[in-house]
Amino acid sequence: MSYGVQIASFIIIFIVVMEFYRYRRLKLYTTKMFEVLIFFSALSILFKSLCLFSYYHPEYFTILSTKIVHQLFFVTVNINIWLIYMYIDLRTRSIKNYTNAQFVLRTLPLCVSFLMVIFGDIGYHSEGDEAYSYGIISQSSYLAFACYFLLIVFMLLRSDPSKEKRFYYEYVLFLFIWLVTSTVQYFFPFMHLSSASSCVAVLCFYLIFENTKEHTDKDIPSAFSRYSFEYTIQEFLKLRRHFWVINFSLQNVESIRATYGQKVCLECIEKAIMTIPEFKSRNIFRTLEYSFGFIISSKEDLEHLYGNYKLSDRTLLLSDYMVTPSFSVCSVECPNIVSDSEDLMDLLSFCRNADEYGNNHSIQVIDKATADQREYREEIETLLQKAIDEDGFDVYFQPIINSVSRKCVYLEALIRLKAESSQGYVSPDVFIPIAEKKGLIYQLGDRVINKVCSFIRKYNLDKKNIIQGIAVNLSGIQLSEPSLPYRLHQAVKNYNLSPKFIFFEVTETAAVHSGKIAQSNISKLRKLGYKLSMDDFGTGYSNFYNMASISYDLIKIDKSLIWQAFDEKNRKSMTVLLSIINLVHSIGCSIVAEGVETDAQANYFKECGIEFLQGFYFSRPLPSDLILEYLEKNSEIHSPLESLNIICH
């Protein structure tokens, strides 16, 4: 029985060691402490076996050597008890650095047990198969166990189970097993279960926390999992260490996945990991679905990486395919930029999706401004969702003027998101891209078309012959939705409006990017009787073939081209603008010049034959009540500035 327990314990320790060192290990304090626990557990089994041998074969031992063997055994047992406590303490503490006073208090019971082992006495009982030791030296282990067991219980009682819910009940189960084995050993000392107690701790900690196989990512074997990354970050932050996270993100995921499949995307990441200097000795993690990264703790290593490493777009042979993956790389300083693992994950995701952090084959340093930008984006996302749920949007209208009569003929509907922190509004250039990425653009578009239709019907604008219609913007994401034409048409029908009174504005970039579904939707809208306008012409692809094939009613020339044309230092821009005007007229489309700010500009465009004008010279975007006043005054007053001044005052 006695040797059997030791042999079984040793076999379990041996199996754990083989499995533990079979895979790469995380470079954490707790992992290093676990390795020390394995060593002292194996050592205690060895010394316990020598103690048993001294009971049954006393002729080979002197009184002094027998005592020394027992002292070494109890020292290793007490160290194991202390290591178990410290391991659990490190895993549950919010701050993993100890002050000198904290460390001394935690080692005090261990030091007392050492004194008991060194200066205490010991006796031996041997009768048949029952052999054990007793005395002060033996009692030292029970004292150490009682102190550290109670400290662990107290520590767990003080902790929040919700924060430790992943392992809280595993801790309780381990403590129960540890208590049972120690209690049995106390009342039945001849069973020699002290080694089994250490063995149970090693086995439990391995299965629950230190299973190196479980730390490896299932899809990318050369990388640790995302959970391992988050836990490592948490430990580094709790240790108050200064470090940098280097993150690599696969940028052309969509094209690779659409062409070759998900497996090839993951193979691209696997191959990229192998290009990292000394990748086998680094802890490389899968940080996001299509991203990987590692941690650098040394400023010198970071500067070396900045100066010498670039990830080129090399063509790779993967699964019989030639693939050219494109990666963006960024570095985040912790805890200066982010001090929380959840915030770090959000920031990495933000940088992976942000257009400005594309691939230029160098490491982009993420600064405080980027972190603030991410926080601002989160605020906008929350504000967007709240506005959709609670109708927190306003629709403003900007006049589109006939260049000859100077009368308003159309209105452009512009959505405005109310800012909670001020009396103003969030720019559409900010919240529209966020709405598109978060999938909120569909609900947003429905709100706009319904508000516009409600405004038209409320004031019977379609029957008063004041204006000829209202333009509503459509994003590229909306254009890609197959049901879009029918949903828009249903909203218009609900208010008994004619499709001829509604313009839909589409940016040239959206028309090109959104593919065949967009082309089909545009054709369906035209067949239903809606007018179409190409918005912001000159800022995107300037695809003249696309412009002609869709048969737009209006082409809106972007204000950036207008302003450049009137720059005296850039006379070529005026030549380009005049060429565009002639080309658009040659295919039978009317033109709207955006960004008109002076009377001279308005007169020039009139002479050029541009039919419609839009800009602050005529009016800023106005809320519904003020735009009605503007329309009334505009029908009577020919000076646009006079009309606007009356409205504003």
N, C-alpha and C positions, 0 to 999 in steps of 0.2 A: 504493500500500500504506500509506504513512505517514498520508496524509489519510484514507484509508478506515477505519483503526482509530479515528481520532478521531471521524469522522462516526458510525460504528457505536456507539461508546461514548456519544456525545451523544444519539443516538436512544434508546438503552436508558435512559439517565438521564431523558430527557424522558418516556418512557412510564411509568417508575416514579413520577415526580413527579405525572403526571396521575392515576394510579390511587391514589397515596398520599393526595393532597389531595381526592380525590373523596368520600371518606367521613370521618366524624368520627374524631378521633384520641384515643388515650389520653393523659392528661396525666402522663407518666412521664419521669424523667430519661433513660432509654435512648431513648425516642422523640424527645426534644429533641436528644439527641446524634446520632441518626440523621438528623435534619433538617440539623444542622450538617455531617455527613458528605456529604450530598447536595450542599449548597452548595459545599463545598471540592472535591468531585469534579468538579462542573461547572466550577469556576474553574480546576482543573488542566488540564482539556481545553482551555479557552480559551487558557491560557498555553502549553500544548504546541503548539497550532495556531500561535500567534505565533512560537514557537521554530522550527517547521518553515518558516514563511514567511520567517524571517530567514535560514535556510540557502539557500533557493532564490532569494531576492530581497534579497541583502545591500545593494543600492544604496539601499534605503529605511531602513537602520539604521546608526547609528554604532556604534563598538566598545563604548561605554558603554551605549547603549540595548539592544544585543544581550545584554550581560552582565546588565543589570537584568531583562530579560524572562526569561532563564534562571534568575536567582536567585529571581524570583517563582514560576516554575514549580516549582523544587525545594523551595521553602518550602511550597507547597500540597501537594506530594506527601508531604513529611515530616509535615505536619499530618494528612493522610489516614491515614498509617501509624499515627500516634499515636492518632487517633480510633478506628481499627479495634481497636487493642489495648484502649483504654479502654472501648469498647462491650462487648467480650467480657468484660472484667474486671468491669464493673458487673453484667452478667447472671449471672455465676458466683459473685460474692462473697456470703458470708452476711451481711456488714454492708457497706452501700453508702456509708456516710460514710467519708471519708478524713481521717486526721490530717494535719497539715502535713508531717510527715516522710514519710509514705506518698505524698503527692501529689508532693513534690519528687523522690523516688526514681523515680517513674513518668514524670516529665517530663525527667529528666536526659538520656537519650539524645536526646530532641527538642532540648533546649537545645544539646547538643554539635553536633548536625547544623546548627542555626541558625548557630553560630559558624563551622562549616566553610563554609557558604554565604556568610556575610558576608565572611570574611577569606580564603577559599580562592581558588585560581586556576581557570581554566577554559580549555579549548581546544576547537576545532571541527574536525570532519572532514567534508568534502563532496566526494564523488566520484560523479558520476552520480546514481543514485537513492539511494545510500547517504550519509546525512548524520546526524551525531550529535555530541554533546558529550562531553568527557572531562575528567578532572582532579579536584581535591579537591571542588569543588562537586558534581560528578556522583556522586562516591563517598559523599557525605553520605546520600543516599537508601538506598544499599545497607547502610550502617552502621545507619541507623535501622531498616530492615527486619530485618536480622539480629538486632538486640537485641530488638525487640518480638516477632518471630516466636518466638524462643527462650523469651521470657517467657510467651507464650501456651501453647506446648507444655508448659513446666514447670508452668504453672497447671492445665492440663487433666490432666496426669499426677498431680498432687496431689489433684485433685477425685475425688469418688466417682461413678463412672459410673451407679450405681443412682439417685442423686439427680438427675443431669443426663441421665437416659436419654432424655428426650423430645427433647433436642437434641444429645446428645453426639456422635453420628456425623455430624450436620450440621456441627458445628464441625470435625471431622476432614476431612470432604470439602472444606469451604471452605479450610482450611489447605493441603490438597494442591494445589488449583487456584491458590491465591495463590503457593505455593512454585514451581510449574511456570512461571507467567507471569513471576515475578521472575527465575528462573534463566535462562529464555530471553532475557529482556531484558538480563541481565548478559553473556551470551556472544554475543548478537546485538543490540548496541545500536541498530543501524539499523532494527530492527523497531518501536521506539517503543510498547512494550506497557505502560508505566507507567500511562497513563490507563486502559487496559483492566483493570489490577489493581484500581484504585479502583472502576471500573464493576462488576466482578465482586463486590466487597464489598457495594456498594449493592444489587445485584440479589439476592444471597444473603440479606442481612439482611432485605430486603423480603419475599422469598418465605417465609423461615423464621419471622421474628419480627414484622415490621412491616406485614403485610398487613392493612390497616384493614378491608377487606371481611370477612375471616375473624374479626375481633374482634366484628363485629356479630352479635347473636343472630338465629338463623334464623327463629324464630317471632315475635319482637317487634322489628321493624326499628329502632325508636326507642331500643333499649337495647343495651348491650354484652353479650356472652355471659358465662356463669358462669365460664368459664375466665379471661376477661379480668378479671373481678372478683377472683378468687383471686390472679391474678398481680399485680394492682395492690395488693392488700392486702399481699402478700409484699414488694413493693418498699417500700411505706410503712413496714412494720415493720423492714426491713433498713436503712432510712434513719434509724431511731429517731425517727420523727416522731410527734407527738401529734395524734390525729385522732379523729373520731367517724363511725360508720357509721349512717346513717338508713335503716331498712328498713321497707318497706310490704308487708303480706301480705294477700292476698285471703282472707277468712274463709268466705264462703258458697260455696265452690267446689263442694261436692257438689250443692247444690240447683241452681246455675246449670248445671253440667255435665249433670246428669240431665235438666234441662228443655230446655236450648238446645244443649248439646254443647260439646266442647273448644274449638272455634274462638271461641265467644263469651267463654269464660273469658279467653282470651288477648287478645281485643279489649278487655275490661274493663281489663286491665292497661295496654294501649297507651293507652287514653283517660285513665287515671289518671296516667300519666307526663306527659301534656300539661298536667296541672293543676299540676305542680311549678313554682315560680317560676324563671324563666330556664332552663327545662329544656333548651333548645337549646345553651346554653353549658356545661352540666354534663355530666360523665361519669356517666350513669345506667346501672346494670347490672341484669341479671336475676340475682338472688342465689340464689333457689330456684325450684322449678317454677312456683309461683304467687306469687312475691314479686319485688320490685324494690327498688333502693336506690341511695344515692349517698354520697359521702364529703365531710365538712366538716372543714377544717383550722383554721378560725378560731373562736375562742370567741365573738367578736362575731356571726358569721354563725349560729352555733348558737343563741345567745340570741334573735336575731331570728326564727329559725325557730320556736323554742319559743313565742314570744310572739304570733306573727302567723299561723301556718299551721295550718289544720285541714282534713282531708280528709272532706268531708261525703258522706253516702250519697245522691248524686244519681242520679235515674233517667236512664239513657242510652239513646239509640237506636242499637242495634248490630245490623247484619245484619237489619234490618226487625223487630227485637224491642225491646221496652221492658224494660230490665234495671236493677236496683238493686244494684250491687255494694257489699259492705261490707268495709272495710279496717281492719286494726289497724296501728299504727305504733309502732316502738320505736327507741331510740338506744343504741348500745354504744360506750363510750369505750375507745380502744385507745392504748397497750398496757396501760393500768391494769387493765382488766377481763379482756381476753384478749390474749395476745401471740403467737398462732399462728393462721394462716389457717384451718387445719383446725378448731381449737377455736371460732373465730368462726362458721364454717358450722354447726357442731353447735349452738352457742348460738342462732343465728337460727332454726334448725329447731325447737329446743326451745320458743322463745318463740312461734313461729307455731302450735304445737300445744297450748300450755298454755292452759287455760281462763281463767286469771286475766288473760291479756293479750288479752282480747277487744276489741271495738271500742267505744271511748268518744270517738272522734274527736280525741283528743289524743295527744301523743307520750309513750310510756311509757319512762322512763329505766331501763335495765337496770343494776342495781348488782351488787356483789360477791356479795350473798346469792343473787341469781338465778343467777349463774355457778356458785356452789357447789352450788345446787340441781340444776343441770344435771349437774354432775360426780357428785353423789350419785345422780341418776337413772341415769347410765351404770353406776355401780357396782352398782345394784340390777338393771339389765338383765343384766349379766354374772353376778351372783349367781343370778338367776332361771334363766338358761340352764344354769348349772352344776348348780343344784339339780334341774332337770328331767332332766339327763343322768345325775346321780349319786344320784338319790333323796334330795335334801337337804331334804325337807319333813317336818314332823310334823303330825299331826292331833290337835287337842285337842277335848274334848267338854265342853259346858256343860249342866247339867241344866235341864229344863223341868218345873215342879212343879205338881201338882194343888192348886188353891187351898184345897180343903176338907180333903183328907187329908194335905196337906203331903208327899206321897210323889212321887218322881221318876217321871214317866210317859213322857217323851221325852228324847232327847239331841240337841243341835245340834252337828254336826261343824264345826269351825273350823280352817282350814288355817293353819299357822305356818311362816314361812321363817326358817331359822337365819341369824343375822348372823355373818359371819366375824370382824369386828373386836371382837366382845364375846361374852359368854355368852348374850345375849338373842336376841330375835326382831325381825324387821322387821314393822312394822304392816301388816295386810292393806289398810288404807286407802291405803298407799303402793304396795305391789307389785301389787295386783290391777289398778288402772288401767293400770299399766305393762305388765302381762301382756296386757291387752286390746289396747292400742295396738300391741304388738309381735307380736301373733298367737300368743302362747304360752298363752293362756287355755284353748285346747282340750286341749293336753297336760296342763295343770295340772288341769283338770276331770276328765280321765281318771284322773290319779293319786289325786285325792281319792275318787272313787267306788270305786276299787279298794281303797284303804286302808280305807275305811269297811266295805265288804263283807267284806274279809279279817278285820277286827276282829270283826265280828258272827259270822262263821263260826268263828273261832278259839275264841271263848268261848261259842258257841251261844246268843247272847243272844236270838235269835228263838224259842228253845224253852224258855227258863228262866222265862218269864213275869215277868221283873223289870221290863222296860220294854215299851212298846207300839210303839216305833219310833225311828228316828234321822233327823233332818232334815239335808239336804245343800243348800247354796246353789248357785243357778245365776245366772250373770251374763247381762246383756242380749246380749252378744256370743255366748255359748253358745246362747241361745235362738234366735238368728238362723240357726243352722246346721241345714239340713233333716234331716241324718242323726242329730241329737242323740237323739231318743227310742229309736232302735234301738241305738245305741251304749251308752246307759245301761242299757237293758233287757238287752243281751247281757252286760254286766259283772255285773249282778245274777244272771242265770241261771247264769253261770260258777261262782258260789258257792252255787248251789242255795237261793237265798233267795226269799221271797215278796215281790212288789212291795208288798204291804200294809204291810210293815215299814219302807218307805222313804218319807220325806217329801221333797219338793223345794220349797225356798223360793225365791220369785221376788220381787224388789223391785217396787213399783208403777211406778217410773220405767222399769225394764227392760221391764215388760209393755206399757207405752204406747209406748216408743221403738222397740221391736224389730219392730213391725208385724205383718203377717198371718202371716208364717212363725212368729213366736213364738206367736201365738194357735193356730195349727195344731199346733205342737209340744206346747203345754200340753194341748190336747184329746187328742192321741195318748197322752201320758203317763197321763192320767186313764183312757182306755179300756184301757190296759195294766194298770191296777189300782193306780197310785201315788196317794198323797195329795198335796195341794198346799197350800202356805201362802203368803200374801202377807206379805213381810217389810218392815219399816221403814215401815209405813203411817203417813202423816202427814208424811213428809219430801219427797214428790215431788208428783205431780199430784193425788193424792187423788181419783181418778176412780171415783166410786161406781158408775157404769154398768159400767165395766170390771170392777170387783170383783164385781158381781152376775153378769155374763155368763160369767165364767170358772168360777164355782162352786168357790171355794176351800173347803177344809175348816177352815183356821185363818186368822185375821187377826192379825198381830203388830203391836201398837201401839208405835211407836218411843219410845225412852226420852226423847227431847227433849220429846214431848207429856206424858209422865208427870211429868217434873221440873217443867215449867212449871205443871202443874195443882196441884202442892203448894207453889207459890210464893205466899206470903200477899199479895204486892204485885200479883199477877196472877190475881185470882179468876175472871176471865172464862174463863181457860184450863180451869178445872175444869168450867165449864158446857159448853164445847166438847167436852171429853173425855167427859162423861156422854152428850152427844148422839150422839157417835160410837159409844159402847158400845151404846146403844139401837138405833141404825141397823144395826150389824153383827149384833146378835142378831135383828133383825126379818127379815133375809134368811137366817137359819138357819146362820150361821157361829159357830164358837167363837172365843174371843179369848185371845191370849197378851199379857200386859203385860210389856214389857221394862224393864230398868233398875230393878228393885225393890231398894231398899237398906235399908229399915227394916221392922220388924215392923208398924208402924202402916200403912205403905203396903200391905203384904200383906193385913192384915185389912180395910182399906178396900175393896180391889179384890174381896176375897171377898164383902163385903156388896153390892157393885155387880153381882155375878153373873159376874164374869170367871172363866173356868174354869181358866186356867193362868197361872203366874207364872215369870219368869226374871230373874235378876240376881245381883249379888254378895252380897246378903243370904243367898242359898241356897248359892251356890258360884261361884267363878271358873272359867273354862275350865281343865280338868285334862287331863294326858296319860292315855293309855289305862290304865296301871297304877293310877294314883290314882283314876280315875273308877270303876274296878271296886270299889275299896275303898269309895268314896263310896256306890255303889249298894247294897253289902252293908250298910253302916252305916245308910243311909237307910231301908232296909226294917225296921230295928229301932228307930231313934231318931226321934222326932217333931220335935225342935228342930233346925232347919237349921243354926244356928250351932254347936251341939254336935257335929253330924255333921261339919261342915267343920273344926272344931278338931281332932277326932280324926285326920282325914286329914292335916292340915298338921303335926301333931306326932308 
